[in-house]
Amino acid sequence: MERAREFEYTRRDFDALRRISNAHTGIIVGDDKFDMFYSRLSKRLRVYGLRTFAEYVTFLNENPDQEFEQFINSITTNLTSFFRENHHFEFLRHQLLPELVRKNFSSRRIRIWSAGCSTGEEPYSIAMTLKEALVAHRDWDVKVLATDIDSNVLNTAAAGIYPLERASGLSRERLKRWFRKGKGEQTQRVRVHPELREMISFRPLNLMGEWPMKGPFDAIFCRNVLIYFDADTKERLVQRFTELLPPGGHLFVGHSESLSKVSAGIKLIGNTVYTKQG
């Protein structure tokens, strides 16, 4: 017997909402997300005093400027952690950065993009790696661009404040060097050191829309994002990423993402690490 719901919610409502999501973001929403949509969007119905999801679909279509950002924020999944898939950061530190120091010696410039940065753990992990590996090159111009479609997680990322347990997987040395522990009511929270925050520019970006940045980027991290797109969209995105990489530039993708069927002039050189050919 199906449990009673606070709001009327049908398969037709779900299909309408995921069509709207796909049209604007390119994200493919599977049937298994039916209950997730209900649980995450119910609070939006309460905000407006709506009684059914059909009313919410109508409201969303009629008031996109008012509600669409909150709609996307509600259904976006943001699972991340500091140094998640650590082999990528080991590759960055021990293989890619020594190569960039040689290749970019005249410009003394390094640019990395974290596409789909969520609450910021990935770009801060990149920044820590850069700072630790480039001690002898502190005069270099090193910047990280971090983007996400979800404005809520971007605000969290830009603030750089996390519950202490979120940083529990870091070494004692890193925790002491790169974080400041809160005091008083904030004793169970930490804040990222300003030195890291100043390296990173957090910007909202829908990967399916226009990209204002021109590049080139020495490396792009787009991890555990491409799994949400169909094959054609994935192909187009990887092509766009590749256009912003110089020959020999690197693209990092998630552990469950394969680009073996993508013909965008990139070559697998490590564990989900690709390089642009040419």
Phi, psi and omega in degrees: 000128182289135182290152179289142179247152178294323182239147175293129187212120184240168176300327179296319177297314180301314181297320179295318182291320180286335173294317178299314180300314182294321182297328184262333186242343184080356183286131176273123180254117181282165179300334182290353181265009182304306181291325179298318178299318180297310186294322183279331184265349180303322180297330178290325177294322179295322180303319185259002179068032180276155183255336183222159177289334175298320176296323179293319178302315178297315180298318180297317180292327183272342183227054184298323180295328182277323193242340190299320180299318179292325176301310180295317179302323184289324187262355181283135177266130183230082178256120182201172177197164176294134178054036173297138186054065190300337180301332177293321180286329173293319177296316179301314186287314191265340181243309187286314184296318175302324178293319181291325178300320178287313187290324184257022186299325182286322181275336183051048186221135176224134179230130179229140180245127171257103184263116187087053191280350179054226185276009168104353183298323180295305180298326177292325176294321175298314182297318177300316179299316180297313181298318183289327184272340186248033180304322182280000183229046184291343180275358181286156176268098186239121183224152176237129172262132179234123184231154174200155179280338186269112183292330180295313181290329177296321178297318177298315182298314182295324178291326178068028179249128185225151170301144184305324182294337178293335180259010186293338181278354180279153176293158178300323181296314180293319181299319180289321185284320193248001181226152175243125182281139180289163179238161179062236180291348182259018185296337180262020179229154177231154177235137180296140181300139180306330181301325177281316182300326181290341179282339193248135172253117178265126183221141175287140179202128169267116183300340180275352182260203179284146177251111183287337183282148184255343183075198356281157174253139177288331178207147176233127173260117173225082191251133179058036175244316184296339180297342182271359184247156175284173188299317182294318179294319178300317179301315181294318181296315180297323177298318179293319176301314184298324179296337180265002177256141171285165172306131183088356176293159188244144174237125179253128178237173185286165187297334182259011184251125178244137178251024184298334181261007180264125182255070185242021178073031178239156185228135177287125181235355180199193181288098185054037173240127181240155176232148179280129180276162178113000000 
